[in-house]
């Protein structure tokens, strides 16, 4: 957790260097306001950064190169050389080496976050296939970080100031979704979402909508029984535990009538059910946040962008928002901790201390 008397250190993993990761990182960091709020540290190599800056004609990014995290300079843009390498950039082509480098960048920043040398992690996109190895057998960042930080459960939480979307099931095949829609899983994700909305976003009494699984939310059992047999009991149980959860709502009509504006967050049942409307409505401003970790981790809501890599046309808006969101969540967490520590003690306890 960042100390309140200094600006936070934000560790940035570069993702797949054959995609748009380094492009959106460098474009985001040329914003002069960045170092007013945080101290960014890119986990990469001078060779890679120099190549991308020159090839993409990105100016105005002056980096302080360091070999160790202890050498970070506050209010400067830092580049930590985490691997001396012979990288050969092939824009648009995910290679075995670019996958290995993406893993090493992520592994190093994660280790520094565990040690408390980095306050938050912002990850550039990886290619989920070429990063696979004996050391990385996960479907994505969310699952890897949950494992690294010992989180039994984590929530993929797509956020903007106006809209927040979580999913019960993440990176799994569609044919496996139904078997993972259980009362326990729904209640777990609702609990993670409710706490994150309070602690990470400062919403004291969040109101959460739950989307149905089947067309028309099952149409009273005609199109599926999961809503009646699993989802409604889970929502009722959540409400008995004090959560303001409502639904299940038919997903198509929910967004068509803009009902998302009436809630603080929405819980979808599977990846595309939640991410398609989220990206359609908030693609350039959306941020992927992993709720349920002790460390703050964000990323842009887009992928590696191999089709446009090396062309200099990638929009950095989402990555910039990912950095600002990480800083804001750190502040919200500090505010929440201060509030909890400074709450008035119960009257009986005060009387005992007299």
Backbone torsions as a table, in degrees:
resi	resn	phi	psi	omega
1	UNK	NA	135.4	-178.2
2	UNK	-68.1	140.4	175.1
3	UNK	-73.9	148.5	-175.2
4	UNK	-75.4	-15.4	-175.9
5	UNK	-95.8	11.1	175.8
6	UNK	-146.9	159.6	177.7
7	UNK	-79.3	147.8	-173.6
8	UNK	-73.1	150.9	173.3
9	UNK	-92.2	124.0	-178.0
10	UNK	-110.1	113.6	177.5
11	UNK	-86.0	130.8	-174.9
12	UNK	-119.4	113.9	173.7
13	UNK	-84.5	145.4	-168.2
14	UNK	-88.5	-8.7	-178.5
15	UNK	67.9	-154.2	-179.9
16	UNK	-81.8	116.4	-173.8
17	UNK	-71.5	-6.8	174.4
18	UNK	-90.1	0.2	176.1
19	UNK	-104.1	-153.1	-175.5
20	UNK	-96.6	7.2	-175.2
21	UNK	-55.1	-57.6	-178.2
22	UNK	-65.8	-30.2	177.2
23	UNK	-62.6	-49.6	-177.8
24	UNK	-72.2	-29.5	175.9
25	UNK	-63.2	-53.1	-176.3
26	UNK	-65.5	-39.3	177.7
27	UNK	-64.1	-37.5	178.7
28	UNK	-66.8	-39.7	-174.5
29	UNK	-78.0	-11.9	176.6
30	UNK	-78.2	-6.7	173.1
31	UNK	-68.2	116.0	-174.8
32	UNK	-63.7	-16.3	179.7
33	UNK	-74.9	-17.9	-170.9
34	UNK	-56.4	-47.9	-175.6
35	UNK	-77.5	-1.6	172.5
36	UNK	-76.3	-25.4	-174.3
37	UNK	-109.0	-23.5	-175.7
38	UNK	-157.4	169.1	173.4
39	UNK	-112.3	101.9	-177.8
40	UNK	-79.1	144.2	174.2
41	UNK	-131.4	113.9	175.8
42	UNK	-84.7	131.9	177.6
43	UNK	-100.6	94.3	-176.1
44	UNK	-155.7	-133.5	176.5
45	UNK	-149.4	152.3	179.7
46	UNK	-60.9	-38.1	-178.5
47	UNK	-61.5	-47.1	-179.2
48	UNK	-64.7	-45.6	-178.5
49	UNK	-64.4	-44.0	179.9
50	UNK	-60.8	-42.6	-179.6
51	UNK	-61.4	-46.9	-178.3
52	UNK	-66.2	-41.6	179.2
53	UNK	-61.3	-43.8	-177.1
54	UNK	-71.0	-46.1	-176.8
55	UNK	-65.9	-37.8	-175.7
56	UNK	-97.8	1.6	178.1
57	UNK	54.2	49.9	179.2
58	UNK	-96.3	113.9	-177.0
59	UNK	-109.0	166.1	174.1
60	UNK	82.2	18.2	177.9
61	UNK	-119.0	98.6	-179.7
62	UNK	-99.3	113.9	-172.8
63	UNK	-105.0	138.9	174.2
64	UNK	-95.5	109.1	-175.6
65	UNK	-82.8	132.0	-179.2
66	UNK	-132.1	158.4	178.8
67	UNK	-105.9	-15.6	-176.6
68	UNK	-142.9	146.8	-176.7
69	UNK	-62.4	-24.2	179.2
70	UNK	-68.7	-13.4	-177.8
71	UNK	-92.4	4.1	-179.0
72	UNK	-57.4	135.3	175.8
73	UNK	-106.6	124.8	-177.3
74	UNK	-64.8	144.9	178.5
75	UNK	61.2	26.7	171.8
76	UNK	-128.2	161.9	174.9
77	UNK	-87.9	115.8	-175.4
78	UNK	-105.7	143.9	174.2
79	UNK	-122.4	111.9	178.8
80	UNK	-94.3	121.5	179.0
81	UNK	-78.8	99.9	-176.1
82	UNK	-93.8	-8.0	178.6
83	UNK	-159.7	119.0	171.9
84	UNK	-79.4	118.3	-168.5
85	UNK	-140.9	173.1	175.8
86	UNK	-113.6	42.2	-176.5
87	UNK	-56.4	138.3	174.7
88	UNK	-123.4	111.9	-174.5
89	UNK	-75.5	127.3	173.8
90	UNK	-125.9	84.5	-176.1
91	UNK	-51.3	132.0	177.1
92	UNK	85.6	-1.7	-176.5
93	UNK	-125.8	101.2	178.3
94	UNK	-67.9	122.5	-177.3
95	UNK	-112.1	169.1	177.1
96	UNK	-61.3	-40.3	-177.8
97	UNK	-70.4	-38.9	179.1
98	UNK	-66.2	-31.3	174.5
99	UNK	-68.5	-42.3	178.5
100	UNK	-63.5	-41.2	-179.2
101	UNK	-67.4	-39.2	178.1
102	UNK	-59.3	-42.0	178.5
103	UNK	-65.4	-43.9	-177.2
104	UNK	-64.8	-39.3	177.2
105	UNK	-61.4	-46.3	-179.9
106	UNK	-66.4	-43.1	-179.7
107	UNK	-60.1	-42.2	-176.3
108	UNK	-69.6	-44.9	179.6
109	UNK	-66.5	-34.5	177.6
110	UNK	-64.8	-42.5	178.1
111	UNK	-60.9	-41.0	179.8
112	UNK	-69.2	-33.3	176.5
113	UNK	-67.6	-39.7	177.4
114	UNK	-60.5	-37.8	-178.5
115	UNK	-77.8	-9.6	-179.6
116	UNK	86.5	10.1	179.2
117	UNK	-85.4	-14.8	177.3
118	UNK	-126.8	132.7	-175.9
119	UNK	-86.2	-28.6	-179.8
120	UNK	-152.4	155.0	178.9
121	UNK	-115.2	131.9	171.7
122	UNK	-120.5	122.7	-172.9
123	UNK	-108.3	131.2	170.3
124	UNK	-80.3	159.9	-171.8
125	UNK	-65.7	142.0	173.5
126	UNK	-107.2	161.2	169.4
127	UNK	-95.2	116.3	-166.6
128	UNK	-66.7	-17.4	179.8
129	UNK	-89.7	-48.4	-173.0
130	UNK	-76.8	-8.9	176.2
131	UNK	-85.2	-11.4	-177.7
132	UNK	-64.7	137.4	177.8
133	UNK	-162.3	-176.4	176.3
134	UNK	-64.1	-24.4	-179.7
135	UNK	-91.2	-20.7	-178.2
136	UNK	-130.8	96.6	178.3
137	UNK	-120.2	58.7	-176.8
138	UNK	-129.2	151.6	178.7
139	UNK	-76.6	-9.1	-180.0
140	UNK	179.3	-178.5	179.2
141	UNK	-56.6	-45.0	-173.2
142	UNK	-55.6	-48.9	-177.1
143	UNK	-69.6	-38.1	178.0
144	UNK	-62.0	-48.1	-177.4
145	UNK	-68.7	-35.7	176.0
146	UNK	-60.4	-41.3	178.4
147	UNK	-66.8	-44.7	-177.3
148	UNK	-63.7	-35.4	-176.4
149	UNK	-101.0	12.5	173.8
150	UNK	65.6	30.5	179.1
151	UNK	-91.0	118.3	179.1
152	UNK	-61.1	-36.6	178.8
153	UNK	-136.9	147.6	174.2
154	UNK	-140.7	158.7	-176.6
155	UNK	-120.4	123.6	170.1
156	UNK	-74.5	114.6	-169.7
157	UNK	-126.4	105.5	177.9
158	UNK	-87.3	127.0	-170.3
159	UNK	-136.4	146.7	161.6
160	UNK	-136.7	170.5	176.3
161	UNK	-58.5	-28.2	-175.3
162	UNK	-97.8	-20.3	-171.3
163	UNK	-146.0	137.1	179.6
164	UNK	-136.7	129.2	-172.8
165	UNK	-132.4	123.6	175.0
166	UNK	-115.8	165.4	-179.5
167	UNK	-131.4	143.2	177.3
168	UNK	-73.8	-46.7	177.4
169	UNK	-113.3	137.5	-175.6
170	UNK	-104.1	-110.3	-174.2
171	UNK	-86.7	74.3	175.0
172	UNK	-134.4	155.6	178.0
173	UNK	-60.9	149.9	-177.4
174	UNK	-59.5	-33.9	-178.2
175	UNK	-67.0	-15.6	179.5
176	UNK	-98.1	-2.4	-175.5
177	UNK	-64.1	-49.7	-172.7
178	UNK	-57.3	-42.7	-177.2
179	UNK	-69.5	-16.9	178.5
180	UNK	-97.6	-0.8	175.4
181	UNK	-88.9	90.4	-179.1
182	UNK	-121.9	161.3	177.2
183	UNK	-58.5	-41.5	-178.7
184	UNK	-61.6	-45.9	-179.0
185	UNK	-65.7	-40.9	179.0
186	UNK	-63.8	-45.3	179.3
187	UNK	-63.5	-38.8	178.8
188	UNK	-62.4	-47.9	-178.5
189	UNK	-67.4	-37.1	176.5
190	UNK	-62.7	-41.1	179.0
191	UNK	-64.6	-43.2	177.3
192	UNK	-62.3	-42.4	-179.0
193	UNK	-65.9	-45.6	-178.9
194	UNK	-60.7	-45.8	-179.1
195	UNK	-67.0	-40.9	179.4
196	UNK	-63.0	-40.9	178.9
197	UNK	-60.9	-36.3	179.0
198	UNK	-75.6	-50.4	-172.6
199	UNK	-80.7	-44.8	-172.6
200	UNK	-89.7	-21.6	-176.1
201	UNK	-124.9	0.8	173.0
202	UNK	68.7	30.4	178.2
203	UNK	-102.9	106.5	-170.4
204	UNK	-67.6	-31.9	-176.9
205	UNK	-137.5	74.3	-172.2
206	UNK	-69.8	146.3	179.0
207	UNK	-110.8	120.3	-171.0
208	UNK	-117.7	131.7	174.4
209	UNK	-98.2	139.3	178.2
210	UNK	-112.8	126.9	179.9
211	UNK	-86.8	147.9	175.8
212	UNK	-73.1	165.8	179.4
213	UNK	-90.6	-43.0	-173.1
214	UNK	-93.4	165.2	174.3
215	UNK	-55.6	137.0	-179.6
216	UNK	57.1	29.4	-178.2
217	UNK	52.3	38.9	175.2
218	UNK	89.1	-14.8	-179.6
219	UNK	48.5	57.2	178.1
220	UNK	57.4	33.9	177.1
221	UNK	94.8	-12.1	-178.1
222	UNK	-67.8	-36.0	-176.0
223	UNK	-109.6	14.2	179.4
224	UNK	147.8	147.9	-174.9
225	UNK	-104.6	-4.1	-174.9
226	UNK	-60.9	-36.7	-179.1
227	UNK	-61.8	-45.4	-177.7
228	UNK	-75.2	-42.7	-170.5
229	UNK	-86.9	-26.0	-174.7
230	UNK	-119.7	-52.7	-169.3
231	UNK	-73.6	-47.6	179.6
232	UNK	-60.9	-44.8	175.7
233	UNK	-61.4	-36.7	178.9
234	UNK	-65.5	-42.5	179.2
235	UNK	-65.1	-41.4	178.1
236	UNK	-63.1	-40.6	177.8
237	UNK	-64.0	-40.6	178.4
238	UNK	-62.6	-41.9	179.8
239	UNK	-66.6	-35.9	176.8
240	UNK	-64.4	-25.6	177.8
241	UNK	-92.1	10.9	173.0
242	UNK	95.6	2.3	179.1
243	UNK	-86.4	142.6	176.5
244	UNK	-91.7	73.4	179.5
245	UNK	-104.1	137.9	-177.4
246	UNK	-137.1	151.3	179.7
247	UNK	132.5	-162.5	3.2
248	UNK	-80.7	143.1	-178.4
249	UNK	-105.4	142.9	172.3
250	UNK	-61.8	126.7	-171.7
251	UNK	-63.5	-40.3	-176.0
252	UNK	-65.8	-50.3	180.0
253	UNK	-66.7	-30.1	-179.2
254	UNK	-59.6	-49.4	-178.6
255	UNK	-79.8	-31.7	179.0
256	UNK	-62.2	-34.7	179.8
257	UNK	-94.7	8.1	177.3
258	UNK	58.4	34.9	178.7
259	UNK	-66.0	-19.7	179.2
260	UNK	-60.1	-22.8	179.9
261	UNK	-71.7	-15.4	-178.6
262	UNK	-91.1	-3.4	-175.7
263	UNK	-124.4	157.8	176.0
264	UNK	-79.9	-25.9	179.4
265	UNK	-160.4	162.2	179.9
266	UNK	-127.9	135.4	175.2
267	UNK	-108.2	113.4	176.8
268	UNK	-92.5	162.8	-177.2
269	UNK	-86.2	-30.5	-178.8
270	UNK	-146.3	168.0	-169.6
271	UNK	-49.4	-62.3	-173.6
272	UNK	-70.1	-28.1	178.1
273	UNK	-59.7	-36.2	-179.8
274	UNK	-91.9	-40.7	-172.5
275	UNK	-78.0	-28.7	178.7
276	UNK	-63.9	-53.8	178.5
277	UNK	-65.5	-34.9	-179.8
278	UNK	-62.3	-49.3	-177.5
279	UNK	-69.0	-32.4	178.2
280	UNK	-65.4	-34.4	-176.2
281	UNK	-93.8	-23.7	-170.8
282	UNK	-145.0	35.6	-170.9
283	UNK	-60.8	-46.4	-174.8
284	UNK	-75.6	-17.3	-177.6
285	UNK	-113.0	-4.9	-174.6
286	UNK	-72.8	147.9	179.4
287	UNK	-132.4	137.1	175.5
288	UNK	-94.5	115.9	-179.1
289	UNK	-116.2	136.5	177.7
290	UNK	-96.5	104.6	179.3
291	UNK	-85.3	148.1	178.1
292	UNK	101.4	-0.4	176.7
293	UNK	-100.1	153.6	175.7
294	UNK	-75.9	-20.6	175.1
295	UNK	-98.8	149.9	175.2
296	UNK	-84.4	127.1	175.8
297	UNK	-133.7	128.5	175.9
298	UNK	-131.5	166.5	174.8
299	UNK	-157.4	166.1	173.3
300	UNK	-69.8	163.1	-177.3
301	UNK	-93.1	21.1	178.3
302	UNK	-121.2	172.8	-178.3
303	UNK	-97.4	-157.1	-173.4
304	UNK	-71.3	-20.7	176.6
305	UNK	61.0	41.6	-177.2
306	UNK	-58.3	-31.2	-177.0
307	UNK	-64.6	-26.5	-179.0
308	UNK	-115.5	5.7	-178.1
309	UNK	-62.5	136.9	178.3
310	UNK	83.2	-1.0	-178.4
311	UNK	-96.3	-9.8	177.7
312	UNK	75.2	17.7	-175.3
313	UNK	-110.0	1.4	-177.7
314	UNK	-65.8	137.0	179.5
315	UNK	-87.4	122.7	-177.2
316	UNK	-88.2	2.1	-172.8
317	UNK	-55.1	-47.0	-177.1
318	UNK	-66.6	-37.7	179.0
319	UNK	-67.8	-40.9	176.9
320	UNK	-61.0	-42.0	177.6
321	UNK	-64.1	-32.8	178.2
322	UNK	-63.2	-39.4	178.0
323	UNK	-67.1	-48.7	-179.1
324	UNK	-63.7	-36.7	178.9
325	UNK	-65.7	-40.7	178.1
326	UNK	-60.2	-43.7	179.0
327	UNK	-63.9	-42.0	-179.0
328	UNK	-66.4	-40.0	179.0
329	UNK	-65.7	-39.7	175.6
330	UNK	-57.0	-43.5	179.2
331	UNK	-65.4	-42.8	179.5
332	UNK	-62.1	-39.6	178.5
333	UNK	-65.0	-41.5	176.4
334	UNK	-62.5	-43.2	179.1
335	UNK	-61.6	-41.4	-179.0
336	UNK	-64.8	-44.4	179.4
337	UNK	-62.8	-41.9	178.0
338	UNK	-61.5	-41.2	-179.6
339	UNK	-64.2	-42.4	-179.8
340	UNK	-65.7	-38.5	-178.5
341	UNK	-72.6	-28.0	-175.0
342	UNK	-101.5	7.7	178.1
343	UNK	-64.0	145.8	178.4
344	UNK	-62.0	134.3	178.3
345	UNK	-71.4	151.4	176.5
346	UNK	-56.1	149.0	-176.1
347	UNK	-56.7	-41.9	-178.1
348	UNK	-62.1	-39.1	-179.8
349	UNK	-69.1	-38.1	178.2
350	UNK	-63.3	-39.0	-178.9
351	UNK	-67.2	-35.4	179.1
352	UNK	-66.9	-32.1	-176.1
353	UNK	-81.5	-8.3	-179.9
354	UNK	-74.1	NA	NA
